[in-house]
Amino acid sequence: MKTNPDASPLAAATESMTLLVAAVIVIDRQNGRVALIQRGPHAKFARGSWDLPVGKSAPGESITATAVRELGEETGLVVDQADLRLAHVIHSSFGVESPNGFLTVVFAAERWSGELVNREPHKHSRVGWVAVEELPDEFVETTGTALRRYLAGADLLSLVGWWTADPQRAPSVRSWPVGESWAGDQAQHDDAG
């Protein structure tokens, strides 16, 4: 890796860090629906797929502040940090904008204000309320898994790509209850490949 002599001493460290991301499940339990975005034709990945409101953490920003900011920027919905509840954690060993992996903390919020609007039409084709019984099949796999597991009442951790060094061989998203060992599943996958 080439280094820039004018770069700060932490540049090499931050270039190798895992990307921190926040996503928000805004759930309207009274009407049985969730707020979703559909990724647009210019999206960096998963064009046309549905997703949760999601975005990268800014330097020095808490993960709950990231969740609130990204939700507002993308959908116009406003939630208070105190109303966020941890719903799921996704840890991937690779990503489109994060060759060293990403950690997405997925929150759920049942209280919000504002009207659902597409505030980033250059990124998203549309936003909308979707019935929980009618979730789209074309969904970003990691956040889709997190949403479905949350709706099923499971508090889980999803690990993506950690059981193989080759992302081309990485299986679909695997989820485990927090604290449950996944070493047996890892060994089984490694033996199969």
C-alpha positions in Angstrom: 0.0 0.0 0.0 1.4 3.4 -1.0 1.3 6.0 1.7 1.0 9.8 1.4 3.8 11.5 3.4 1.5 14.5 3.9 -1.3 12.4 5.3 -2.2 12.4 8.9 -0.7 9.6 11.0 -4.1 8.0 11.3 -4.7 7.9 7.5 -3.5 4.3 7.0 -5.5 3.2 10.0 -8.7 4.8 8.9 -8.3 3.5 5.3 -8.3 0.0 6.7 -11.2 0.4 9.1 -14.6 -1.2 8.9 -17.3 1.2 7.6 -19.9 2.1 10.3 -23.5 2.3 9.0 -26.9 2.9 10.5 -30.3 1.8 9.2 -33.8 2.5 10.6 -36.9 0.3 10.6 -39.7 2.8 11.0 -42.7 0.6 11.8 -46.3 1.7 11.9 -47.7 -1.1 14.0 -51.3 0.3 14.0 -51.4 0.0 10.2 -49.0 -2.9 9.8 -46.5 -1.2 7.6 -42.9 -0.1 7.4 -41.1 2.8 5.6 -38.9 1.7 2.7 -36.8 3.2 0.0 -36.2 1.8 -3.5 -32.7 2.3 -4.7 -32.5 4.3 -7.9 -30.8 3.7 -11.3 -27.7 5.7 -10.2 -27.3 3.8 -6.8 -23.8 2.5 -6.2 -25.2 -1.0 -5.7 -28.4 -3.0 -5.7 -30.1 -0.7 -8.3 -33.9 -1.1 -8.2 -33.8 -3.1 -4.9 -35.8 -2.0 -1.9 -34.0 -1.1 1.3 -34.3 0.4 4.7 -33.3 4.1 5.1 -29.6 3.6 5.6 -26.3 5.6 5.5 -22.7 6.0 6.6 -21.7 7.5 9.9 -19.8 10.7 9.7 -16.5 11.1 11.7 -17.2 12.0 15.3 -21.0 11.1 15.0 -22.7 8.7 17.3 -24.4 5.8 15.6 -27.8 7.0 16.9 -27.2 10.5 15.5 -26.3 8.8 12.1 -29.6 6.9 12.1 -31.6 10.0 12.9 -29.7 12.1 10.3 -29.9 9.6 7.5 -33.6 8.9 8.1 -34.4 12.6 7.8 -32.2 13.1 4.8 -33.7 10.3 2.8 -37.3 10.2 3.9 -38.2 13.4 5.7 -39.2 11.4 8.8 -37.9 12.6 12.1 -37.3 10.4 15.1 -35.8 11.2 18.5 -32.6 9.3 19.4 -34.3 8.2 22.6 -37.0 6.4 20.6 -34.5 4.2 18.7 -34.4 0.6 19.8 -31.6 -1.8 18.7 -33.2 -4.3 16.2 -30.3 -6.0 14.5 -26.6 -5.9 13.8 -25.0 -6.8 10.4 -21.3 -7.4 10.2 -19.9 -8.0 6.7 -16.3 -8.8 5.8 -16.7 -6.8 2.5 -18.8 -4.2 0.8 -19.1 -2.1 -2.3 -17.7 1.0 -0.6 -15.9 -0.8 2.1 -13.3 -3.4 1.0 -12.5 -3.9 4.7 -16.1 -4.6 5.6 -19.0 -2.8 7.2 -21.0 -2.9 10.4 -24.6 -1.8 10.1 -26.5 -1.1 13.3 -30.2 -1.5 12.5 -32.6 0.4 14.8 -36.4 0.3 15.0 -38.6 3.3 15.8 -42.3 3.2 16.4 -42.6 7.0 17.0 -41.8 9.6 14.4 -43.0 12.9 13.0 -43.1 14.3 9.5 -44.4 13.0 6.2 -42.7 10.2 4.2 -41.2 11.9 1.1 -38.3 11.1 -1.3 -35.8 13.7 -0.2 -33.0 12.2 -2.3 -34.6 11.5 -5.8 -31.1 11.4 -7.3 -30.4 8.3 -5.2 -33.8 6.7 -4.7 -36.5 5.9 -7.2 -39.2 6.1 -4.5 -40.0 5.8 -0.9 -43.2 4.5 0.6 -45.1 2.7 3.3 -45.2 -1.1 2.6 -47.4 -3.6 4.4 -45.3 -6.0 6.4 -47.1 -8.9 4.8 -46.2 -7.6 1.3 -42.4 -6.9 1.6 -40.8 -6.9 -1.8 -38.7 -9.8 -3.0 -36.2 -7.5 -4.6 -34.6 -6.3 -1.3 -31.0 -5.6 -0.4 -30.1 -9.0 1.1 -28.5 -7.8 4.4 -31.1 -5.2 5.4 -33.9 -7.4 4.1 -32.8 -10.2 6.4 -32.5 -7.8 9.3 -36.0 -6.5 8.7 -37.6 -9.9 8.3 -35.8 -11.2 11.5 -36.9 -8.1 13.4 -40.5 -8.6 12.3 -40.3 -12.2 13.4 -39.3 -11.1 16.9 -35.7 -12.4 16.7 -32.9 -10.4 18.2 -30.1 -11.5 15.9 -26.7 -10.8 14.5 -26.0 -11.4 10.8 -22.5 -12.3 9.7 -21.6 -12.0 6.0 -18.5 -13.5 4.5 -16.5 -14.2 7.6 -16.3 -17.9 7.1 -14.4 -17.7 3.8 -11.6 -15.4 2.7 -13.0 -15.5 -0.9 -16.1 -13.1 -1.2 -17.0 -15.0 -4.4 -17.6 -18.1 -2.3 -19.4 -16.3 0.5 -22.9 -17.8 1.1 -26.0 -15.8 1.7 -26.5 -13.8 4.8 -26.4 -16.1 7.8 -28.0 -15.1 11.1 -27.6 -16.3 14.6 -29.1 -15.4 18.0 -26.6 -13.1 19.8 -24.3 -15.3 21.9 -24.9 -18.5 19.9 -21.8 -20.1 18.4 -21.4 -20.2 14.7 -18.1 -22.1 14.6 -19.9 -25.4 13.6 -21.6 -23.6 10.6 -18.3 -22.1 9.6 -16.5 -25.4 9.7 -19.3 -27.0 7.7 -19.1 -24.3 5.0 -15.3 -24.5 4.8 -15.5 -28.2 4.3 -18.0 -27.9 1.5 -15.9 -25.5 -0.6 
